[in-house]
Amino acid sequence: MTSISNDVRLELYRSMVAIRTFENGVRALINDGKIGHVSFYTGGEAVAAAVGAHLRMEDQIGSTHRPLGHLIAKGADIRKMMAEIAGKATGSNKGKGGAYHIFDPDVGAIGANGIVGGSVPMTAGYALANQLKHTDNISVSYFGEGASNQGGVQETLNLAACWKLPMIFVCENSSPEEQTMLGHKIDYPQLSITDISLRAPAYGMPGGSHNGWEVEEVYKKVGEAVTRARNGDGPTLLEFKIHRLDSDEESKYCPVRCYREKLMKEGILTEALDKEIRDKEAKLVEEAIDFAMGSPEPELLDAYSDIFVEDA
Ligand SMILES: Cc1ncc(C[n+]2csc(CCOP(=O)(O)OP(=O)(O)O)c2C)c(N)n1
């Protein structure tokens, strides 16, 4: 197995800290009564950071109702993101999308979606476009374990396998399967369907289930799937088990904490470097908050603009 360079390892850590810091900034605004509800990504940072580290700007991601980590790891502008969440005219989508429908096409973030499972077929559309244009760009579709049972998601898995679409299905599973799927009760020899990735062979694609709080494990598995997709070998269904967490780093399943401890043990991260990384991300988030809070509300009549594409 190829080893991960120390530069990449530190970048994975920085990316996770960036996501956590940004979401904690959003939490503070909610607590101050300055913005409304947001579905947080906290606990999934290792997945987004690892996926983001493998993708190019030209690759696309389709996201969920918990999109902030996905977008940050894809390189989205956090000032515009913060303004979008605050419903301001300077936001990524001029304040019309909010946290649940945040897009940043400049970096291939082609849509968070408040409809559970809604972005999965759309992301396959981008994969099909990449294929038809004969590029080796790929698309990554994030969804949750609840979304995995949506009809559109199942249809997309099937079609993506049949058409060998250059895409990766990334299921972030934060609930015990026993609560949502009865596959574990199945009574066939050697078969117990408790992992969502076990649906992959049913559709004729590779897949696997892994710890989603261990960033290097995620990075390696995503890397294999990215190579497959770029080489024209079709899609992969990866399931990452994660734990949805609060703002702090107390949990043993906190990806930021796990990785900080690992990198410190190995002498790659020091207290001083950790502080430098955190201070830098905190300053960027502070600037994003100032930008968002100082930005104007959209004009009422702007509600009618940017609805239809003209001269398409
Ligand atoms: C089509 C649809 N049905 C129901 C809802 C209400 N809803 C919002 S989040 C959610 C749970 C989604 O679970 P999952 O996909 O596992 O994501 P998680 O929240 O666990 O990350 C539901 C049912 C919705 N937004 N869209």
The ligand as an ORCA input file, in Angstrom:
! r2SCAN-3c Opt
* xyz 1 1
  C     -37.466     13.398      0.387
  C     -37.324     13.832      1.828
  N     -37.931     13.108      2.787
  C     -37.814     13.481      4.087
  C     -37.104     14.604      4.424
  C     -36.965     15.026      5.899
  N     -35.584     14.701      6.351
  C     -34.646     15.645      6.459
  S     -33.179     15.012      6.980
  C     -33.808     13.456      7.065
  C     -32.944     12.295      7.495
  C     -31.983     11.914      6.431
  O     -31.181     10.852      6.849
  P     -29.819     10.540      6.139
  O     -29.964     10.553      4.660
  O     -29.307      9.277      6.736
  O     -28.887     11.749      6.521
  P     -28.391     12.160      7.993
  O     -29.304     13.272      8.425
  O     -28.451     10.953      8.869
  O     -26.992     12.673      7.782
  C     -35.145     13.440      6.702
  C     -35.982     12.216      6.670
  C     -36.499     15.345      3.377
  N     -35.785     16.442      3.613
  N     -36.602     14.919      2.092
*
